[in-house]
Amino acid sequence: MDMRELTHDDIDLIAEATAVIDANADAESGIHTVGAAVRDATGRVHLGVNLYHFTGGPCAELVALGAARSASARELVTIVAVGDGGRGVKAPCGRDRQVLADYHPGIRVIVPTPAGVRNVAIADLLPLAFDWVAEEQAASH
C-alpha cells in the first residue's frame, strides 16, 4: 500500500473539511455530521457536508464531488472527510470508495491508519474493485 505522510496541502484540506462541518454540524438532529473537502488539479478546494436520511442520503464526499463538478472541476487529486464534534478524519464508506474509483481512479484519499493519518491511493482502499465504466453505462441506455 502506497501510504504517504501528509503534505502541507493535505493538512490544509483537512482544515477546510473541519471548518465546513464545524460551521454546519447539527449533532442534535444527526443530519449533517461529516464534512468533506476535495482539491482539484488547479488547487481549488470544493466542500460538502453529508445529508443523512433514512433512505440513504449522500455522504459528504459525494456532495463535495458534486460541488467540484458544478464548478467545472474535472480532475480531482485529493479528498478527505472529517467528522463533527472533533471526531477527526474518517475513511470513506464502501459506496464512496466505489464512486471515487470509478470517476476518479487517480485520486488520493486522506484516511486514518494505525500509523496515523495518511494519504493513500483510492486503488489501495478498494482492491479487486468492481469494474464499472461510466461511458459504457451511458452508451447502453
Disulfide bonds with the S-S distance in Angstrom:
none
